[in-house]
Amino acid sequence: MMETIKLKSGYRMPVIGFGTWRLKGEECFKAVSTALSIGYTHIDTAAVYGNEKEVGKAIKDLNRSKLFITSKVFYFNLKHDDVVKSCEQTLNDLETDYVDLYLMHWPNKNIPLKETMAAMQELAEQGKIRSFGVSNFTVAHLKEAISIGNIPVCVNQIEYHPYLGQEDVLEFCRQNSIVVEAFCPNAQGKVIDDPVLQRIGRTYKRTAAQVSQKWLLQKGMVVLPKSRSEKHMKENLDMFGWELSEEDMKRIGSLNRNERMCLPDFAEFDRKG
């Protein structure tokens, strides 16, 4: 059975989600439909992914109350009216009355965070978003958001995998009851061929990718793996009923080399990691 974690908003989020970045058109519809059919209930999308209509088509005939849908407003749409307009477009494309979690996709130093969060508060009061969160926020960004305080920051979705351990961000989020979601949990497939992860995997009769994701889960994070293969989708759900040892957790952590897989030109953090 899928485990969940409670957010500051009071809602619960499944600890494994299905990521849809780079999935488009019919391929996206089929992948999300397959994921939902085998037990996923948490789907992660974003306006900039260009696939919200396909996600909406996949969830259309399902019990909405059983699903947890996340979307994001992009970097250049963070002014008050743009946030509201973007959210309304997202809801229209998803064919739903609300999203369970709505994230600022990236921080933007040229648009006051207070303005963005005021729009998020209004959307929450209108029932269009159930929980508010951020993505790709550093500790400095998080401190500013917390200081504004008009709406709780429930989630920070960041890149996290064995080659990029953002321990400072993770620890700050733990201290402030902000759930960390890890995107790129398999380092865009690089972990699959890692000899250390493969060796650890053999001990548990698991794949290197499963070991990577289990490491994140045991560190208290939510994971967002993406797969086009039903076999791998099922493997990504098989995370419960087994545990990595403390020694193996440390061995995986030692693989950190501050290697980012996702680093757009506008990113507002140390580009060296």
VOBA-1610 file (N, C-alpha, C; in pm, whole numbers, padded with zeros to 5 digits, always signed):
BEGIN
Met+00084-00120+00000Met+00000+00000+00000Met+00088+00125+00000Met+00048+00226-00076Met+00126+00348-00088Met+00131+00424+00044Glu+00250+00463+00086Glu+00266+00545+00205Glu+00243+00692+00167Thr+00201+00770+00265Thr+00178+00913+00244Thr+00250+00993+00351Ile+00264+01123+00326Ile+00325+01213+00423Ile+00234+01334+00438Lys+00220+01381+00562Lys+00129+01493+00587Lys+00199+01626+00561Leu+00131+01713+00488Leu+00181+01846+00458Leu+00132+01947+00561Lys+00197+02063+00565Lys+00155+02169+00657Lys+00010+02210+00636Ser-00038+02195+00516Ser-00176+02232+00483Ser-00277+02137+00545Gly-00230+02023+00594Gly-00318+01923+00651Gly-00349+01809+00556Tyr-00321+01827+00427Tyr-00344+01722+00329Tyr-00228+01623+00329Arg-00254+01505+00277Arg-00152+01401+00271Arg-00109+01378+00126Met+00021+01358+00105Met+00077+01339-00028Met+00144+01201-00038Pro+00114+01124-00142Pro+00183+00996-00161Pro+00334+01018-00176Val+00415+00932-00116Val+00560+00953-00115Val+00627+00914-00247Ile+00554+00850-00336Ile+00605+00821-00470Ile+00510+00884-00571Gly+00564+00964-00659Gly+00484+01025-00764Gly+00535+00982-00901Phe+00457+01010-01002Phe+00498+00980-01140Phe+00531+01110-01210Gly+00658+01128-01247Gly+00703+01249-01314Gly+00671+01246-01463Thr+00637+01361-01520Thr+00599+01366-01661Thr+00685+01459-01746Trp+00795+01509-01689Trp+00883+01598-01766Trp+00930+01526-01892Arg+00923+01596-02005Arg+00965+01547-02137Arg+00872+01443-02197Leu+00759+01417-02133Leu+00657+01331-02192Leu+00556+01422-02262Lys+00531+01395-02388Lys+00442+01482-02466Lys+00338+01399-02542Gly+00228+01465-02575Gly+00129+01406-02664Gly+00079+01269-02622Glu+00058+01184-02721Glu+00002+01051-02698Glu+00092+00969-02607Glu+00224+00988-02618Glu+00316+00915-02531Glu+00290+00948-02384Cys+00265+01075-02355Cys+00235+01117-02219Cys+00103+01056-02172Phe+00001+01065-02254Phe-00129+01009-02218Phe-00118+00861-02184Lys-00048+00786-02269Lys-00035+00642-02247Lys+00046+00611-02122Ala+00155+00687-02101Ala+00240+00662-01985Ala+00164+00691-01855Val+00095+00805-01850Val+00019+00840-01728Val-00094+00740-01706Ser-00161+00702-01812Ser-00270+00605-01801Ser-00218+00472-01747Thr-00103+00428-01797Thr-00043+00303-01748Thr-00005+00316-01601Ala+00059+00428-01567Ala+00100+00449-01428Ala-00022+00443-01335Leu-00129+00510-01372Leu-00250+00510-01290Leu-00311+00371-01278Ser-00301+00294-01385Ser-00362+00160-01385Ser-00287+00061-01296Ile-00159+00088-01267Ile-00081-00005-01186Ile-00062+00042-01042Gly-00123+00155-01007Gly-00121+00193-00867Gly-00071+00330-00831Tyr-00017+00406-00927Tyr+00022+00544-00896Tyr-00104+00628-00876Thr-00098+00718-00779Thr-00207+00813-00758Thr-00157+00957-00757His-00026+00973-00757His+00039+01104-00749His+00105+01133-00884Ile+00055+01232-00954Ile+00106+01269-01086Ile+00162+01410-01080Asp+00283+01427-01131Asp+00350+01557-01128Asp+00364+01611-01271Thr+00308+01731-01292Thr+00318+01795-01422Thr+00352+01943-01400Ala+00351+02021-01507Ala+00381+02164-01499Ala+00334+02230-01627Ala+00301+02357-01617Ala+00256+02430-01736Ala+00360+02425-01847Val+00486+02442-01810Val+00592+02449-01911Val+00620+02313-01975Tyr+00572+02205-01917Tyr+00593+02072-01977Tyr+00511+02056-02104Gly+00405+02134-02117Gly+00322+02123-02238Gly+00245+01994-02248Asn+00210+01934-02133Asn+00140+01806-02137Asn+00019+01798-02043Glu-00024+01913-01993Glu-00134+01910-01896Glu-00265+01859-01957Lys-00288+01886-02083Lys-00410+01835-02148Lys-00407+01682-02153Glu-00289+01625-02180Glu-00278+01479-02186Glu-00295+01417-02047Val-00240+01484-01946Val-00259+01436-01809Val-00408+01443-01773Gly-00471+01554-01810Gly-00614+01569-01784Gly-00697+01461-01851Lys-00661+01427-01971Lys-00731+01320-02044Lys-00716+01186-01972Ala-00596+01162-01917Ala-00568+01035-01849Ala-00644+01022-01717Ile-00667+01133-01648Ile-00733+01126-01517Ile-00884+01151-01525Lys-00931+01184-01641Lys-01068+01235-01659Lys-01176+01146-01599Asp-01168+01015-01620Asp-01275+00925-01578Asp-01247+00856-01444Leu-01145+00905-01373Leu-01109+00843-01245Leu-01168+00924-01129Asn-01168+00862-01011Asn-01217+00929-00891Asn-01115+01034-00849Arg-01150+01161-00874Arg-01053+01269-00849Arg-01007+01273-00704Ser-01094+01238-00611Ser-01059+01246-00470Ser-00951+01146-00430Lys-00928+01047-00515Lys-00826+00946-00487Lys-00690+00983-00547Leu-00685+01094-00619Leu-00562+01134-00689Leu-00496+01254-00621Phe-00366+01265-00641Phe-00290+01381-00594Phe-00218+01439-00715Ile-00264+01555-00761Ile-00211+01615-00883Ile-00132+01741-00849Thr-00008+01744-00895Thr+00079+01861-00876Thr+00102+01929-01010Ser+00096+02063-01010Ser+00140+02138-01126Ser+00220+02258-01079Lys+00275+02332-01175Lys+00368+02440-01141Lys+00347+02560-01234Val+00364+02678-01176Val+00362+02801-01255Val+00507+02837-01287Phe+00532+02874-01412Phe+00671+02889-01454Phe+00732+03023-01414Tyr+00860+03027-01426Tyr+00952+03135-01391Tyr+00906+03274-01433Phe+00855+03288-01556Phe+00821+03421-01607Phe+00674+03457-01582Asn+00599+03373-01512Asn+00458+03400-01485Asn+00430+03420-01336Leu+00523+03483-01265Leu+00510+03493-01120Leu+00450+03623-01070Lys+00416+03716-01160Lys+00342+03835-01117Lys+00200+03791-01078His+00138+03869-00992His+00009+03830-00934His-00092+03781-01038Asp-00123+03866-01135Asp-00227+03831-01233Asp-00183+03714-01322Asp-00053+03704-01347Asp-00003+03594-01431Asp-00015+03460-01358Val+00008+03461-01226Val-00009+03339-01147Val-00154+03291-01155Val-00246+03384-01134Val-00388+03350-01137Val-00428+03297-01275Lys-00384+03365-01379Lys-00416+03323-01516Lys-00356+03187-01549Ser-00232+03166-01506Ser-00164+03039-01533Ser-00234+02924-01461Cys-00275+02949-01337Cys-00345+02845-01262Cys-00478+02810-01327Glu-00551+02911-01369Glu-00680+02887-01434Glu-00663+02808-01564Gln-00556+02837-01638Gln-00529+02762-01760Gln-00494+02617-01729Thr-00415+02598-01623Thr-00378+02464-01579Thr-00503+02384-01542Leu-00592+02444-01463Leu-00714+02374-01423Leu-00800+02341-01545Asn-00806+02432-01639Asn-00883+02408-01762Asn-00824+02292-01842Asp-00691+02292-01855Asp-00625+02186-01932Asp-00635+02050-01863Leu-00626+02050-01730Leu-00636+01926-01653Leu-00780+01880-01636Glu-00874+01968-01670Glu-01018+01940-01653Glu-01050+01902-01508Thr-01001+01985-01416Thr-01024+01963-01274Thr-01053+02097-01207Asp-01118+02092-01092Asp-01153+02214-01020Asp-01039+02264-00932Tyr-00943+02177-00904Tyr-00834+02215-00814Tyr-00711+02127-00842Val-00596+02177-00801Val-00477+02092-00796Val-00443+02072-00649Asp-00388+01956-00618Asp-00355+01925-00480Asp-00233+02002-00432Leu-00143+02030-00525Leu-00021+02104-00491Leu+00015+02192-00610Tyr+00040+02320-00581Tyr+00078+02415-00686Tyr+00211+02478-00647Leu+00308+02466-00736Leu+00444+02508-00705Leu+00489+02627-00789Met+00571+02712-00730Met+00652+02807-00807Met+00765+02724-00867His+00769+02716-00999His+00862+02623-01064His+01009+02661-01042Trp+01037+02791-01046Trp+01172+02844-01019Trp+01157+02980-00955Pro+01247+03019-00867Pro+01243+03156-00814Pro+01284+03256-00922Asn+01236+03378-00909Asn+01269+03483-01005Asn+01296+03612-00928Lys+01422+03651-00923Lys+01461+03769-00844Lys+01402+03899-00897Asn+01350+03898-01019Asn+01295+04019-01078Asn+01146+04040-01046Ile+01086+03943-00980Ile+00945+03954-00941Ile+00937+03932-00791Pro+00882+04028-00717Pro+00876+04014-00571Pro+00804+03886-00528Leu+00869+03809-00442Leu+00811+03685-00393Leu+00679+03711-00320Lys+00671+03824-00253Lys+00550+03860-00180Lys+00430+03869-00273Glu+00453+03920-00395Glu+00344+03933-00493Glu+00296+03796-00538Thr+00391+03707-00564Thr+00356+03572-00606Thr+00278+03498-00498Met+00325+03510-00376Met+00262+03438-00266Met+00123+03494-00232Ala+00102+03622-00257Ala-00031+03680-00238Ala-00131+03616-00334Ala-00087+03594-00457Ala-00173+03528-00556Ala-00199+03383-00514Met-00097+03315-00463Met-00113+03177-00417Met-00212+03169-00302Gln-00206+03266-00212Gln-00300+03270-00099Gln-00444+03284-00149Glu-00465+03371-00246Glu-00599+03390-00302Glu-00649+03262-00368Leu-00562+03195-00442Leu-00602+03071-00508Leu-00638+02964-00406Ala-00564+02960-00295Ala-00594+02864-00189Ala-00728+02896-00124Glu-00754+03023-00100Glu-00881+03064-00038Glu-00999+03033-00129Gln-00975+03034-00259Gln-01081+03003-00357Gln-01097+02853-00379Gly-01010+02772-00317Gly-01018+02627-00331Gly-00958+02574-00459Lys-00884+02659-00532Lys-00825+02614-00658Lys-00694+02540-00637Ile-00627+02567-00527Ile-00508+02490-00490Ile-00524+02449-00343Arg-00485+02328-00314Arg-00499+02279-00176Arg-00373+02303-00093Ser-00258+02294-00159Ser-00131+02316-00089Ser-00040+02397-00180Phe+00040+02484-00120Phe+00134+02567-00194Phe+00276+02521-00165Gly+00358+02522-00270Gly+00498+02486-00252Gly+00586+02558-00352Val+00713+02526-00345Val+00812+02588-00432Val+00898+02480-00494Ser+00979+02520-00589Ser+01069+02426-00653Ser+01200+02496-00685Asn+01308+02426-00663Asn+01442+02479-00690Asn+01477+02599-00600Phe+01425+02597-00479Phe+01454+02704-00383Phe+01576+02669-00299Thr+01663+02766-00280Thr+01776+02751-00189Thr+01729+02786-00048Val+01819+02772+00050Val+01786+02809+00187Val+01749+02957+00195Ala+01822+03042+00124Ala+01793+03186+00125Ala+01654+03214+00071His+01617+03149-00038His+01483+03166-00094His+01377+03122+00005Leu+01402+03009+00070Leu+01305+02954+00165Leu+01286+03047+00284Lys+01396+03102+00333Lys+01386+03195+00447Lys+01298+03314+00412Glu+01314+03365+00290Glu+01232+03479+00248Glu+01086+03441+00242Ala+01057+03323+00185Ala+00918+03278+00172Ala+00854+03259+00310Ile+00928+03201+00402Ile+00876+03179+00536Ile+00850+03311+00607Ser+00937+03409+00583Ser+00922+03539+00649Ser+00797+03613+00602Ile+00756+03587+00478Ile+00634+03650+00425Ile+00512+03594+00498Gly+00508+03462+00508Gly+00419+03395+00601Gly+00270+03401+00576Asn+00223+03448+00461Asn+00078+03456+00439Asn+00016+03321+00403Ile+00098+03228+00354Ile+00053+03095+00319Ile+00168+02998+00347Pro+00143+02884+00410Pro+00254+02794+00444Pro+00321+02733+00321Val+00453+02727+00326Val+00530+02658+00222Val+00532+02511+00260Cys+00460+02429+00187Cys+00445+02288+00222Cys+00554+02200+00164Val+00605+02236+00046Val+00696+02149-00029Val+00804+02231-00096Asn+00924+02174-00105Asn+01029+02227-00192Asn+01074+02112-00281Gln+01044+02123-00410Gln+01082+02018-00506Gln+01217+02056-00566Ile+01317+01971-00542Ile+01452+02001-00587Ile+01516+01878-00651Glu+01620+01904-00728Glu+01697+01793-00783Glu+01777+01728-00669Tyr+01761+01599-00655Tyr+01833+01528-00548Tyr+01852+01383-00591His+01974+01337-00585His+02009+01200-00620His+02147+01172-00561Pro+02200+01052-00572Pro+02329+01023-00509Pro+02445+01111-00554Tyr+02434+01173-00671Tyr+02544+01257-00720Tyr+02523+01405-00686Leu+02405+01438-00630Leu+02378+01576-00588Leu+02305+01573-00455Gly+02380+01582-00348Gly+02323+01580-00214Gly+02311+01720-00158Gln+02193+01777-00165Gln+02172+01913-00114Gln+02135+01908+00035Glu+02230+01867+00115Glu+02203+01840+00256Glu+02162+01966+00333Asp+02218+02081+00295Asp+02183+02205+00365Asp+02036+02241+00344Val+01988+02224+00221Val+01847+02252+00190Val+01758+02150+00260Leu+01797+02024+00253Leu+01718+01917+00317Leu+01705+01941+00467Glu+01815+01975+00532Glu+01812+01996+00677Glu+01727+02117+00714Phe+01739+02225+00636Phe+01656+02343+00663Phe+01508+02308+00649Cys+01474+02232+00546Cys+01335+02193+00526Cys+01286+02104+00641Arg+01369+02013+00687Arg+01332+01930+00801Arg+01300+02016+00922Gln+01384+02114+00947Gln+01367+02201+01064Gln+01242+02286+01056Asn+01193+02309+00934Asn+01077+02395+00913Asn+00955+02320+00860Ser+00956+02188+00874Ser+00843+02103+00836Ser+00800+02123+00691Ile+00899+02142+00604Ile+00875+02151+00460Ile+00915+02019+00397Val+00826+01956+00327Val+00856+01828+00263Val+00942+01851+00140Val+01048+01771+00127Val+01135+01779+00009Val+01096+01670-00089Glu+01071+01712-00212Glu+01045+01619-00322Glu+01170+01613-00409Ala+01213+01494-00442Ala+01332+01478-00524Ala+01294+01449-00669Phe+01329+01545-00759Phe+01315+01513-00901Phe+01450+01467-00954Cys+01449+01401-01067Cys+01569+01334-01120Cys+01629+01239-01018Pro+01548+01155-00951Pro+01603+01067-00846Pro+01703+00964-00897Asn+01700+00940-01027Asn+01795+00846-01086Asn+01903+00916-01169Ala+01919+01047-01146Ala+02020+01127-01217Ala+02009+01107-01368Gln+01884+01113-01417Gln+01854+01094-01560Gln+01914+00964-01613Gly+01905+00860-01531Gly+01948+00726-01573Gly+02092+00692-01541Lys+02170+00789-01495Lys+02312+00762-01469Lys+02335+00662-01357Val+02244+00655-01260Val+02265+00565-01146Val+02258+00418-01188Ile+02193+00392-01300Ile+02171+00253-01343Ile+02302+00177-01360Asp+02404+00247-01409Asp+02533+00183-01436Asp+02635+00205-01326Asp+02593+00261-01213Asp+02688+00288-01105Asp+02726+00158-01034Pro+02854+00121-01031Pro+02894-00006-00971Pro+02865-00017-00822Val+02873+00094-00750Val+02844+00091-00606Val+02696+00060-00583Leu+02610+00129-00657Leu+02466+00108-00643Leu+02425-00031-00692Gln+02490-00077-00797Gln+02462-00213-00846Gln+02500-00317-00741Arg+02615-00297-00678Arg+02664-00391-00576Arg+02569-00393-00456Ile+02527-00275-00413Ile+02432-00267-00302Ile+02300-00331-00343Gly+02257-00308-00465Gly+02133-00364-00514Gly+02131-00516-00510Arg+02242-00576-00543Arg+02248-00723-00543Arg+02223-00778-00402Thr+02266-00705-00302Thr+02245-00748-00163Thr+02097-00758-00130Tyr+02018-00667-00187Tyr+01874-00661-00156Tyr+01789-00719-00269Lys+01855-00769-00372Lys+01786-00819-00491Lys+01701-00709-00554Arg+01765-00591-00567Arg+01699-00475-00625Arg+01789-00414-00731Thr+01732-00327-00813Thr+01811-00260-00914Thr+01882-00139-00854Ala+01979-00086-00927Ala+02051+00034-00882Ala+01954+00151-00870Ala+01858+00160-00961Ala+01759+00268-00955Ala+01673+00256-00830Gln+01633+00137-00795Gln+01554+00117-00674Gln+01634+00156-00550Val+01762+00123-00551Val+01848+00159-00438Val+01856+00311-00424Ser+01873+00380-00537Ser+01882+00526-00535Ser+01755+00587-00478Gln+01640+00538-00523Gln+01513+00593-00476Gln+01486+00559-00331Lys+01523+00438-00290Lys+01503+00399-00151Lys+01588+00484-00058Trp+01707+00518-00101Trp+01795+00607-00025Trp+01727+00741+00001Leu+01663+00794-00102Leu+01592+00922-00088Leu+01473+00909+00006Leu+01397+00802-00009Leu+01281+00780+00077Leu+01322+00767+00224Gln+01430+00696+00248Gln+01475+00678+00386Gln+01532+00805+00446Lys+01568+00900+00360Lys+01612+01031+00408Lys+01492+01124+00431Gly+01372+01070+00410Gly+01250+01145+00438Gly+01193+01222+00322Met+01241+01196+00203Met+01192+01268+00085Met+01082+01195+00011Val+01011+01269-00072Val+00917+01214-00169Val+00994+01201-00301Val+00972+01094-00376Val+01046+01075-00501Val+00953+01083-00621Leu+01008+01134-00732Leu+00931+01153-00855Leu+01002+01087-00974Pro+01008+00955-00977Pro+01069+00890-01093Pro+00980+00899-01215Lys+01042+00896-01332Lys+00968+00895-01458Lys+01012+00773-01537Ser+00918+00710-01604Ser+00953+00595-01687Ser+00852+00580-01799Arg+00898+00534-01913Arg+00809+00503-02024Arg+00775+00354-02025Ser+00844+00275-01943Ser+00830+00131-01940Ser+00744+00087-01822Glu+00643+00006-01848Glu+00559-00044-01739Glu+00640-00125-01638Lys+00738-00200-01687Lys+00824-00279-01599Lys+00895-00189-01499His+00953-00080-01549His+01024+00012-01460His+00927+00089-01370Met+00809+00121-01423Met+00708+00186-01339Met+00677+00099-01217Lys+00661-00031-01239Lys+00630-00123-01129Lys+00748-00132-01032Glu+00870-00134-01086Glu+00987-00139-01000Glu+00994-00014-00912Asn+00958+00100-00969Asn+00963+00225-00894Asn+00859+00231-00782Leu+00755+00149-00791Leu+00656+00141-00684Leu+00696+00042-00575Asp+00790-00047-00607Asp+00828-00154-00515Asp+00932-00105-00415Met+00890-00013-00331Met+00982+00054-00239Met+00955+00022-00093Phe+00854-00057-00067Phe+00812-00079+00071Phe+00838-00225+00113Gly+00856-00243+00243Gly+00880-00377+00296Gly+01027-00417+00298Trp+01115-00323+00268Trp+01259-00349+00277Trp+01330-00218+00313Glu+01448-00229+00373Glu+01522-00112+00419Glu+01670-00125+00388Leu+01732-00015+00352Leu+01877-00010+00336Leu+01941+00002+00474Ser+02054-00063+00492Ser+02124-00055+00619Ser+02185+00084+00636Glu+02218+00120+00759Glu+02281+00249+00786Glu+02413+00261+00711Glu+02486+00151+00705Glu+02615+00151+00634Glu+02595+00177+00485Asp+02494+00113+00425Asp+02468+00135+00282Asp+02417+00277+00256Met+02339+00330+00348Met+02294+00469+00335Met+02415+00562+00327Lys+02514+00539+00411Lys+02634+00623+00413Lys+02716+00603+00285Arg+02724+00481+00237Arg+02799+00453+00114Arg+02737+00526-00005Ile+02605+00526-00010Ile+02537+00596-00118Ile+02559+00746-00106Gly+02552+00798+00016Gly+02575+00940+00039Gly+02714+00984-00001Ser+02810+00894+00008Ser+02949+00928-00025Ser+02970+00946-00175Leu+02870+00912-00256Leu+02881+00926-00402Leu+02861+01071-00447Asn+02821+01158-00356Asn+02792+01297-00392Asn+02912+01364-00459Arg+02886+01429-00572Arg+02991+01504-00642Arg+02935+01638-00692Asn+02824+01681-00632Asn+02762+01810-00666Asn+02737+01825-00816Glu+02687+01719-00876Glu+02662+01717-01021Glu+02514+01738-01050Arg+02483+01854-01106Arg+02345+01884-01144Arg+02316+01835-01285Met+02195+01781-01303Met+02149+01739-01434Met+02059+01846-01497Cys+02003+01932-01412Cys+01909+02033-01459Cys+01960+02170-01415Leu+02011+02248-01510Leu+02071+02376-01476Leu+02044+02478-01586Pro+01921+02533-01590Pro+01890+02634-01691Pro+01967+02764-01667Asp+01977+02845-01769Asp+02056+02969-01762Asp+02006+03065-01655Phe+01875+03061-01624Phe+01821+03157-01529Phe+01826+03109-01384Ala+01880+02989-01360Ala+01882+02933-01226Ala+01953+03026-01128Glu+01891+03047-01011Glu+01943+03142-00913Glu+02014+03072-00797Phe+02099+02975-00827Phe+02182+02917-00722Phe+02322+02899-00775Asp+02412+02861-00685Asp+02552+02843-00720Asp+02564+02744-00834Arg+02609+02791-00948Arg+02612+02704-01066Arg+02720+02597-01059Lys+02802+02602-00957Lys+02898+02494-00935Lys+02840+02386-00843Gly+02718+02406-00800Gly+02653+02309-00714Gly+02643+02355-00572
//
